[in-house]
Amino acid sequence: MRCRAARRLMRLLGRRGAFLLPYGTVWTLYGYAQLVSPQPDQRGLTLATQIMSLHVWGWLWIAAGLAAVVSAWLPQGADWAGFLALPLIVLPWMLSYLTAWLQGDFPRGWVSAAVWTAIAVPVLVVAGWREPPRVKRVRVE
């Protein structure tokens, strides 16, 4: 029975949704962490925090994550908001770290920028995937 429920859940989510759901959950948790326990070394986020406070950024991460979680349950074509929100919130983070590194304010900024870029690229790849057509099973009696 458990396997049947898992298969039904996966069929409902599809491959795109199965990707959006964990990514959205991680983005939501990351945003929550920014609210309750902000990272102690914020030198790499100077550019981002000049635009908005880390508290506001935390809520934006949560919003992006929740958009992806909700989009995970939508059919292909209607799930675009999740695929847009995930890399969109990463972009200012990545740029902030890269800028801090280029200015010499945060020597490891290039590492953070590269990691955030590497995390966001699969989102763009999966956004271009099409769900495979469902196989219709024929009952033989």
C-alpha positions in Angstrom: 0.0 0.0 0.0 2.9 2.4 0.8 4.4 1.9 -2.6 1.1 2.6 -4.3 0.7 5.8 -2.4 4.3 6.8 -3.2 3.7 6.1 -6.9 0.5 8.0 -6.9 2.2 11.0 -5.2 5.0 10.9 -7.8 2.6 10.7 -10.6 0.7 13.7 -9.2 4.0 15.7 -8.8 5.7 14.7 -12.0 9.4 15.1 -12.5 9.2 18.9 -12.5 7.2 19.0 -9.3 9.5 16.4 -7.7 12.3 18.9 -8.4 10.5 22.0 -7.2 9.3 20.5 -4.0 12.6 19.9 -2.3 14.2 23.0 -3.8 11.3 25.1 -2.5 11.5 23.6 0.9 15.3 24.3 1.1 14.7 28.0 0.0 12.0 28.3 2.6 14.2 26.9 5.4 17.1 29.1 4.3 14.9 32.2 4.5 13.6 31.1 7.9 17.2 30.7 9.1 18.0 34.3 8.0 15.1 35.4 10.2 15.9 33.5 13.4 19.7 33.0 13.2 21.3 35.3 10.6 24.7 34.3 9.4 27.3 36.0 11.6 29.7 37.0 8.8 27.7 39.2 6.5 30.6 40.9 4.6 29.6 39.1 1.4 26.1 40.4 1.6 26.9 44.1 1.9 25.4 44.9 -1.5 22.3 42.9 -0.8 21.8 44.4 2.7 22.3 48.0 1.3 19.2 47.3 -0.8 17.1 45.7 1.9 17.6 44.4 5.4 18.5 40.7 6.0 15.1 40.3 7.6 13.3 41.4 4.4 15.6 39.1 2.4 14.7 36.3 4.7 11.0 36.8 3.9 11.8 37.0 0.2 13.6 33.6 0.4 10.6 32.2 2.2 8.2 33.6 -0.4 10.3 32.2 -3.3 10.5 28.8 -1.6 6.7 28.7 -1.0 6.1 29.7 -4.6 8.1 26.7 -5.7 6.4 24.4 -3.2 2.9 25.5 -4.4 4.1 25.3 -8.1 5.3 21.8 -7.6 1.7 20.6 -7.4 0.6 22.5 -10.6 0.7 21.0 -14.1 3.5 21.9 -16.5 2.9 25.4 -17.8 1.2 26.6 -14.7 4.4 25.9 -12.6 6.4 28.7 -14.1 6.2 30.9 -10.9 8.3 28.3 -9.0 10.9 28.1 -11.7 11.1 31.9 -11.9 11.2 32.5 -8.1 14.0 30.1 -7.3 16.8 31.5 -9.4 15.5 35.1 -9.1 16.1 35.2 -5.3 19.6 33.6 -5.8 20.7 36.2 -8.3 21.1 39.2 -5.9 22.8 36.8 -3.4 25.3 35.6 -6.0 26.0 39.2 -7.3 26.5 40.5 -3.8 29.1 37.8 -3.0 30.8 38.4 -6.3 30.9 42.1 -5.8 32.3 41.8 -2.3 35.0 39.5 -3.6 35.9 41.8 -6.5 36.1 44.8 -4.1 38.4 42.8 -1.8 35.9 42.9 1.1 35.2 39.2 1.2 38.1 36.9 0.0 35.8 33.9 -0.2 33.1 35.7 -2.1 33.9 34.0 -5.3 33.3 30.6 -3.7 29.9 31.6 -2.4 29.0 33.2 -5.8 30.1 30.0 -7.5 28.1 27.8 -5.1 24.9 29.8 -5.5 25.3 29.8 -9.3 25.8 26.0 -9.3 22.7 25.6 -7.1 20.6 27.7 -9.4 21.7 26.3 -12.7 19.8 23.0 -12.3 16.6 25.0 -11.8 17.0 26.6 -15.2 17.7 23.2 -16.8 14.7 21.5 -15.3 12.5 24.5 -16.2 13.2 23.5 -19.9 12.2 19.9 -19.4 8.9 18.6 -20.6 6.9 16.1 -18.6 6.8 12.8 -20.4 3.4 11.8 -21.6 1.5 9.5 -19.3 1.3 5.9 -20.4 -2.2 4.6 -20.7 -2.6 1.2 -19.3 -4.9 -1.1 -21.2 -6.7 -3.6 -19.1 -6.8 -7.1 -20.5 -9.7 -9.2 -19.5 
